[in-house]
C-alpha cells in the first residue's frame, strides 16, 4: 500500500468513528444544540421519559424559529436512533430508573464544537511559553542522564531564586497582557472541557468489560477462574496502559491529596479574581472553572460505580451461581447413587433398566395461588370516638417548642449579624451563637430558608458541624454546607447578596 493510500485508509477509519459521523450529518447543528441544552456541561443522567419530552419540545421550538431540516419521529424514536449511532447510552441509575447519558463520542463532538466556537489566536507568546515549559518539564522527568537532570533542576532553582530575590528587593512586577490572559484562559477551558469525555471513555471501557464477562460466564467455554484472571489483567491494563486509565489514576491521586486540591482551588480563585478576567471570560466559563474539582469528583464517582458493577458481577457469579449449581449437582449425584444401590440390592448383575435421558414434563393446567382465609371476612373493629377530656394538657410553651421555626426571631438575629451587632461570617457561626431556645433542629432549617430567600448560596465542598438542642435538652449534630454571610462593610445590594 502506497503512502497516500495508507493515509486515506486512516482518514476513512477516523470518519467511521461515531464522533465524526455525528458531526458529518446534515442535522448535526440541531443534534449538538439539543445535547448541549439537555445535558449541560456535566453530562448528568436524564430519565428516559423526560429526555423524550425534552427532545420533542426543543424540536418544536427550533421548528418555530424557521429551521426545516430536523430529525423526524417521536422523542423516543429519535433517542433510539441516537443510541444506534452510539451517541446516547441507556442504563439504570442507583434507584433502578432508566436514564440516558451521552457517550464519550458525543461528548468529544460537543467539546470540538465548543472549542471551534471560541475566539482564539493561532500563535501567541503564551502558547510558545507553554510548549517550552512542557518540553522542559517533560525532559526533566524523562531524561535518563542523572547529570542532565541535576543540571536542569539547578538551572530552574537558580532562575526561581533570582526572581524571588528580585521581587523581595522591590523589583517591578510585570503584569500580564490581555492577549496573554485570553490565551491562557482559552487553553485552561479547553483542558477542563475535555475531562467529561475522558472519564466517559474509562466508564465505557468498564461497561464493555462487564458485558464481555457476562457473555463469557453464560457461554461456559472457559473455567470461571480463567475469566476472573482475564478481567484482572484487563482492568490493570486499562489503568496503566491506556491514556484514559492513566488520566483516571492521576485524577484519583489528585483527590487523595488534600494539599493539591487546596492548591488547585486557590490557583483558580486567584486567576478568576485577576483584574483582566472580567473582560475576558463569561459568567458561564467562570462557573465552569470554579466547578473543576466537582467535575473531576463526579467523573471519578461514575467510573468507580461502573467498576463496582463489574466487581459485583464477579461476586454474584462466584458466591451464588457457581455454589448453587455445584450443590444441586452434588445432591443429584447422591440421589442417583442412593437409588442405584437400592436397585442393585434387589436385582441381578445383568439386569437392565431403561432410563429416559430427560425427566418427563409435568402437565399442570392450573395451580391455585391463594386459598380462602376466613380471617379476611372478619369486619374490622368499630372506631370509637376519643373523649377530648382524656387528652393530656399542654402549655403554650410546650406547643411553641414542638412547632416550626421561629422565623421572626431568626430574621431579627440575622439582621443583627448583618449589622455587625452579632459578628459572624457564616450561618453556622450565627447558629452556634444563638440561645438554646433558638438552636432547635427546626431552627436550622429556618435559617437555611431565610438564606435561600435572600439568594445566598452554599459552598458544596466545605461543611460545618452544627449542634442543635431539642426541647427535651438532648443534642443532635448536623453536617451542613457552609453558607457565608455577606460582608457587613460592603454595601448591600441585590447583586452583592446573590454573589457569594
Secondary structure, 3 states (H helix, E strand, C coil): CCHHHHHHHHHHHHHCCHHHHHHHCCCHHHHHHHHHHHHCCCCCCEEHHHHHHHHHHHHHHHHHCCCCCCCCCCHHHHHHHHHHCCCEEEEECCCCCEEEEECHHHHHHHHHHHHHHCCCCCCCHHHHHHHHHHHHHHHHHHCCCHHHHHHHHHHHHHHHHHHHHHHHCCCCCCCCCHHHHHHHHHHHHHHHHCHHHHHHHHHHHHHHHHHHHHHHHHHCCCCHHHHHHHHHHHHHHHHHCCHHHHHHHHHHHHHHCHHHHHHHHHHHHHHHCCCCCCCCCCHHHHHHHHCHHHHHHHHHHHHHHHHHHHHHHHHHHHHHHHHHHHHHHHHHHHHHHHHHHHHHHCCCCCCCCCCCCCCCCCCCCCCCCCCCCHHHHCCCCCCCCCCHHHCCCCCHHHHHHCCCCCHHHHHHHHHHHHCCCCCCCEHHHHHHCCCHHHCCHHHHHHHHHHHHHCCCCCEEEEEEEEEEECCCCCEEEEEEEECECCCCCCCCCHHHHHCC
